[in-house]
Amino acid sequence: MEKLLTLNNGNIGYKTEGSGPCIVLLHGFLESSDTWGGFSQKLSEYYTVISPDLPGHGSSSVFGFDHPMEFMASAVKAILDAENIDSAVVCGHSMGGYVSLAFAKAYPGVMKGLILFHSHASADSEEVKENRLRTVKVVEENKLGFITSFVPSLFSPANTARLEGEITRLQEESKKTTTEGVTAALLGMRSRKSSLGLLTTAQYPVLFISGKQDSRIPLDKALSQMVLPPHSEALILDNTGHMGFIEQPQKTVSAVIGFTKRCFLHT
């Protein structure tokens, strides 16, 4: 079911599916709740699935010049409050992982488990911060050209031909994101702080899902963080880039279903 929530003189769109314990799916940069597609539908056979459109994406409003991860997390909390949900496993893909970490910092009592799906807990390096600013300029000058080249780069080269239809779908979906929304997300990611300390003290299970051919989050960075949480699990995918829920849907949905079950049994 598609819903709309009023927040700070704007709107936050989200979808709800299924019933039972709750898992929240937070999409990545230039994505939306639609990006999860069949992945969320499969999860909804077992759980209540809430898939927000993060600020500046999908049907959600742009709220300012930049969208800090903490602000995006507060929008997610507003959705959970509206749905009377007080505990959840929070799963974030890429930028959504950064939002998940901000959410876990702000609302630890809600957390039953955390899934970092092609994501990590480090702050941006100075080099990456500069790249974010360069990307802002590129998007302002040629957003469509940027999207056309950016989306295929998220996939393992071994999968681009097989998933040509999915790539085209994601490109068309991404083009709906306004220049203001793209910029606000880039600046929000640029300013985020490290969450490595949160991983070391997490009182709930943490699952890392990583692709061996992920050009955005190198595997060695993910591996170095997998050892930090007291209860850590990992799924490392062969022949997979940054989009495991599309490149390896059966393996990833099975892992998330099982992990979420264990989280709600975890004390």
Summary of the structure (lengths in Angstrom):
residues: 267
radius of gyration: 16.9
end to end distance: 31.4
largest distance: 51.2
contacts: 951
relative contact order: 0.16
helix: 48%
strand: 18%
